[in-house]
Amino acid sequence: MELVKQLWRGEVSLVRTYWIFGVLVGALFTIASVVIEFNYIQLSKSFGQFPMYVLLAAQYTYFPFICVAIWRSANKYTGPNYWAILAKVAIVLGVLMLISNTFKIYESFTKVTENQLLETADLLNKSLPIMVDNVTKLHRVSAEKKWLTYHYQIIGMNSSEIDPAAIYKRMRPQLISKACGSEDMKALFQNGVTVSYSYTAGNNALIANIVVTPSDCGY
């Protein structure tokens, strides 16, 4: 704790503050970012977006602190003036890089989620169409951004023969229970994916679109 206070006050030498607490710790954060990015799908299945949130929280807590520490240490540096100036320039560049890297991390995680959804849809579509009961056929699964849609068709009945409100009222509780209780769906909901179940009649008219959001499952 005393070391933290000394760093904050700029009382630790510029060499130690910059190279050990700045460059070295910064390199460790970079390694952690790379590890999380390349193992994101596996990690998300167990932890959702928690690793990303922890990393970003740690970065935004530590780096403002160490930037102030380096800046104050540079102000007290008694060696050649150009070292203090270079340290301050590095701080400004470091802040800009942190902001840029944060957007890159977010974009990469979003792309991973989108790719994961597309892979899931492609895998499911290989075994479709399939009858899920006597009158209901699952004929296609589609994915777009953070939205996964199951497309069902009620065979042998036109939209005029079906009460959309009754379908919605009867099916929504069942679908929420099934989706929220599925281990395969867990990682999707944890990553902010919305799942919808689209029902059409035999004449392809839409009769119900039942949406299950992450908040429906407590995420």
Order of alpha helices (4+ residues) and beta strands (2+ residues): alpha-alpha-alpha-alpha-alpha-beta-beta-beta-alpha-alpha-beta-beta
